[in-house]
Amino acid sequence: GKTKTLRDDPPGWTTFGQFFVVEYGRQLLTRFEYDLPVVVTDAAGQKRYVLLLQKQPGTDAMPVKVKLTLPAQARLVAASPSPTVQSGAVLEFNLRLDVDRQIEVVYAPAP
């Protein structure tokens, strides 16, 4: 498949698109790695990060795994949904993209 970042993104958005052909009855695993620009907002002395995953029309409930790494020595305050796995600073969310999903993480930065 061919991956590209689209140039006509709405302000504050980055969109990834990929086109590939998969034979009937077969599966394909694909992966995106992306270093975010500064997208964390301040919330009463804490930091807030929101990620919106939009379901593409006409697709089945695709499994999606998201791993977020908190900054060094940061403390998790809240996460919605709850992480499937938390290992130190790494939060892992295993979701089914049957509808749009949003991940929200609030953390306290290192003192």
N, C-alpha and C positions, 0 to 999 in steps of 0.2 A: 504494500500500500504506500501511498504518498501522503505525507503529513505536511501541512502548511499552516501558518498563522494568517488568518484573513486580515485584510487591511482596512475594512470598513466596520470595525468594531465600534459599538457605542462607547462613549467616554467611560473610563474606569473598567472596561471589559477586555478580556483577551479570549478569543475564540479559536479553538483548534478543530480542524476538519480532517477527516481521513476517508479515503475511498478504497475499498477492497472487494474482491469477489470471493465468496466462500461457497464451496459446493454444498448442496443439500445434505444434511446429516453430519456435516463436519463442523468443527469449532475452530475459532481463531482467538488467540490471546494477544492483546496489544497493550502497550504501555506508553505513558507520557511522563516525562520528567521535566519539571519547569521550576526555575528559580523565580520566586515572586518578587515584583517590585515592592515598595513599601505600601502595604494594604491594611496594616493593623491600625485601628483607631483607638484613641484614649477614651476610657470610660471610668470616670471617678477614681483616678489613680491606678486603674487596672487597664489591661490591654484587651481588645476584642477583635477577633478575626471571624469573618463569615465567608463561606464558600457555597455557591449555588451550583448544583449539578442539574442541568436541564435534560429531560428525556426527549430524545428525538422522535417525532411522530412516526408511527408505523413500525417501531421496533418493539421487541418483546422486553420483558423485565430483565434487563442486563445486570449481572453482578458487577459491582464496582468496589474496589478496595482503595481507600485513601489513607495515607500515612502522613501525619503532621508531626513535626519535631519542634517542641517549644525551645525558646532561647535558653542558654545555659543558666541554671539555677532558678529558672522561673517556676512558679507554683501554679498548678491548675486550680482554678476557682470553680468553673462550671463548663460543661460541654453538653450540647444537644445536637443529635442524640448522644447517649452515653457511648464512649468508645467501646468497641468490641474487645480490644486488648489495650492495656497501657503498660509500657515497659520503660520505666524512667521517664525521660522527656519525650518519648515517642508514643503518639496516640494513633491507634489504627481503627478505622471505621470500615466495616463490611456492610455494604448496602445493596439493595435491589432497586434498580432504576426503573420501577414500574410507573412512577410519577416523578415530577421534579422533587429533588431532595435538597435540603439546606443543612450544612454543618456550621455550628456556631461554637466558638471556643473563647472563653474568657480566662485570662491568666494574670497573675501578679508578677511583675518583673522582679528580677533579683534586686535585693536591697542595696 
